[in-house]
């Protein structure tokens, strides 16, 4: 990204002599505000001591931050929480050392102002120049400068930066959960709106802050999301000695094995799901009409073309978006549809919340209680009772407690003489490792559209969260935007370590200012 400034005190648009100007480039977390800050910084560097400067800029954010940084009552803690605080601290130090007086004026962007447009043209030309970076070790009070991946200093709130890294790492670990593999076998990461999904999983639809009803509702959402509802696949895994060796048949169709993956996509449930979809097509239409001013005919036409609300059939059941809704995820297409009418995230979220609450209430009342009752009837026919399940859990706990008492851990760690975990627990069979169509499943992390190639042993195995955080550091926008719009950033995983050098000497190309001496 480029930046530029023009000195116009002795120049007019009609003069033939070009005024003094400067242009440069910057890197690492580029933004329009950072470009304005570096333009201000380089201006302060070249002006004589004890000067009075009038700066005209179209960045209101820079003006407000300038007044905050130069305010003597602003503590160093508050300054370090500002974005680009390294440049701001250098600006504040230079103003004090050089005895400058700065007055910042706001001008309207893209208002055909001659000098403002000329500066924009220079900034566009400067993008090909080598970037300018600041050596923060010469700033007053710089006891420590945090670096990211040995690339460049972190010039923003270190707590928020660390929180962002933690979020990326946690999300990467979540996507590696094998329980979510049925989702990624059908849909890509970008087809799910992850921020809204997170908010939906935390959404309290009850009137109580804490109650058994809320806990049960939240537990159902989390279990449906992770594919661990007490269906046949989970029951066989937890009670391998109680259930027969063969799969538990689906209570509705009795043709395929009962599993979390099969739940909601059983052909015998298509009439119920399609009836609910048809009813909620009208509900979504009324909600959009309620919160927007669009003509009802236009809304109806858009909803009729919406894939989520189209009937579920045997041909489209494998990739129908209703699978995401049933398992408590929010499709990106649902957000795009509502956002195209509201142009407001808050209103869009309100429409989606009302739609989902109504849909889940209808689909839950018609499917899950009946599924549980039919499954209990099948268990009674096979001589399986609730007391047997309870006794298995109780005996399992006693067995583990006895093993711990016989071989107590030393200093809080597991004893080397204690039996392996497999000897103290039941052998559990995984039943959700193959799709319902019978084809074998090879679980691949959803970051990869295809299984990754075999890399040489000498090549570093960089985790995806590190790559994503670094790409966010090198480019602009947040890491979630690259998930929703993957075409913005193409990741060459096999050659990433060679295209992005993690160990180059950052300070070799940076400039150092003698801020403690006067010129």
Secondary structure, 3 states (H helix, E strand, C coil): CEEEEECCCCCCCCCCCCCCEEEEECCCCCCHHHHHHHHHHHHHHHCCCCCEEEEEECCHHHHHHHHHHHCCCCCHHHHHCCCCHHHHHHHHHHHHHHCCEEEEEECCCCCCCHHHHHHHHHHHHHHHCCECCECHHHCCCCCCCCEECCCEECCCCHHHHHHHHHHHHHHHHHHCCHHHHHHHCCCCHHHECHHHHHHHHHCCCCCCCCCHHHHHHHHHHHHHHHCCCCCHHHHHHHCCCCCCCCCCECCCCCCCECCCCCCCCCHHHHHHHHHHHHHHHHHHHHHHHHHCCCCHHHHHHHHHCCHHHCCCCCCCCCCCCHHHHHCCCCEHHHHHHHHHHHCCHHHHHHHHHHHHHHHHHHHHHHHHHHHHHHHHHHHHHCCCCHHHHHHHHHHHHHHHHHHHHHCCCECCECCCCCCCHHHHCCCCCCCCCECCCCCECCCCCCCCCCCCCCCCCCCCCCCHHHHHHHHHHHCCCCHHHHHHCHHHCCCCCCCHHHHCCCCCCHHHHCECCCCCCCC
